[in-house]
Amino acid sequence: MNRFSGVVRSLRLHEGVSLVEFEALGRRVTMLGLEPPAGLAEGRGVTLGVKGTHLLLARERPRELSLLNALPARVERIERGELLVAVELRSGETLLEALLPREALTPLALAPGERCEVLFQASTLSILELRP
């Protein structure tokens, strides 16, 4: 599980569904979920999480895509396994790990030191803890 800090910037609720925007990793990231945890409010610090298997990589930030979350990153390390590839990425001061099928990384031809975009859907982001 990738973990990073954020601050709630907006919180909208409607019919049991929540849309929460955070400032995290120098960008706005959005979470779509059910009822948020008690005590969540604008300005509240949180620890956010997203699974490595939910991260997608792109050489450039895609346009015309129904995706809210895109973070600039630099490839730190690539570890190739039999089926999966673990890509360690740095976004700001935070290390993230994307776990991809080997075949998914091949067309990108990424190497350590290169820049890319880390993408994930709003529904894959979760709040791991509330901070004071």
N, C-alpha and C positions, 0 to 999 in steps of 0.2 A: 504494500500500500504506500503510495506516495503521499507525503504529508507536507503541508505548508501553511503558513500563517496568513490570516486575512482579517479584514475589518468590514462589518456589514455597512453597506452604503444605502441600500433600500430594501424594503420588505413589503411584498404585496401578497395578499391572501384573497382567495375567492373560491367558494364552494369546496373547501377542504384541500385546495391546491395552493402551493406557495411558489413564488418566484422571488428569489433572493439574489441581489447583486452585491458582490464583495470587491474590495480593493485588495488584490493579492499579486505578488510577483511583479509589481509595477504596472499591472493592467486591471481592467475590470473583468471579473469572471462571474458567471451566472449559474445558479443552481435551480433546477426545477424539481419539486418534490411534493410530498404530502405535508401535513401539519408540521411546522417547524418546532424545534424544542422550546420548552417554556424558558423565558428569559432572553430569547433572541430579540434584539432591537437594534436600530440604527446606531452606529458607533461602537457596537460590541465587538470585541476581539474574538476570533475563533481559530481553531485548527481545522483545516480542510483536508479532505483526502480523495484520491482518485486511484483506482487500480491501474497497474501497469498494462494490463491487457485491454484497458479502455482507452489508452492513448494511441493516437494516430500521428504519423509524421508526414510532413510535406516540405519540399524545398522552399516553397514560397507560400505566403498566406493566401489561401484560396479566395476567389471572388465568387459571388453568386452561389453561395452554399448556405444551406439552412443550419448553420452551426454558429453558436455564440462565443465559444471559448477557443482562442488561439493565442499561444504564448511564444514569443521568440526564444530560441535556445541555441546552444552550441553543443555539438556532439563531443563528449569527453572520451567515451570508450565504447567499443562494440565487442560483444562476446557472442560468438556464433556456436550454437549447439546443434544437435542432430535435427531437431524440429523447429526450435525457437531461436530468436536472436534477442539478446538483452542489450538495449541501447541506453547508455548512461548519458544524460543531458544536463546541462546547466542553464537554468533560467534565472537571471539575476544571481543571487547568492545561493540559490536552492538547487540541489541535485534531484533529478527525477529519473525514473527508470521506465522505459517503454519495453514491453514484451510483445514481440511480433513473430508471426510465422516467417521462416527464413525467406520464403518466396516474396513476401510483402516488402522486404527491404531492398531486394535486388534492383528493381527499376530506379530506386532513388540514388543508388551508388554513393551513399553517404560515407564519409570517412571522419575520423577524429579531427577536431579543429574546425569543421565546417558548420555553417549556420543552417538552421531549419526552423520550422514552425511545429509546435506540439499542439494537437487538436484534441478536444474531447467534448462530448455532448453535455448539455446542462443536466440531464437526468443521471449522469454517471458521477457527478460531484456530490460529496456528502460532508456533513459537519461531523467531525470526530469529537470535538470538545468545545465548550464555551470557555473563554478566558475572562478574567475580571477586567 
